[in-house]
């Protein structure tokens, strides 16, 4: 699994959304954890990155 590069602010947002630790978010988006929650975190991180990219004109 490839690592997803996410700004720390987005990691903190994911932490709050999923009610997990910052380390759990980091390990999930780095592909270390592969649980259902980790996959959901990765998917949401991807969605947030797409939202950020769409803000650019």
N, C-alpha and C positions, 0 to 999 in steps of 0.2 A: 504494500500500500504506500502511495506517495504521500509525503508530508505536505500539509496545506499551510501556506504562509499567511498568518492572520495578525493584524495589528493588536497590541495588548488591550486596547479599548474594546475591541470586538470579543476578545477572550473573556474579559470581565463581564460583558453582556451575556455571553454564553454561560458563564458561571452562574449568574443570577437566574437565567431562564431555566436551566436544568438543575439548579440547587445542588451543585457539586463544587469541589475545590478547584482552584486555579490549576493545580497540578493535573487533576483529572482531565480538564479541558485540554491542556497542553499535550498530555500523553495520548488523548483520543485523536486530536487532529494530526499528531505526528505518526499515527498508525500503530502505536505500541499496544493500546487497548483495542479489543475487537468485539466487545459486548454489544448488545442491541442499543444500549444507551450511547456507547461510543460512536456507533454508526449514525445514530440520530444527531449527535453533536457534530460529526463531520458533515452531514447533510445540511444542517442549519448554518454551519460556518460557510459552506458553499453558497447558500442562499444569501447570507449577509454580504458576502464578497460581490455577488452579482448586483445586489441592491446598491452597494457603494460604487461599483463601476458604472451603473446606469445614471448616477448623479453627475458624472463627468460629461460636459458638453463638447 
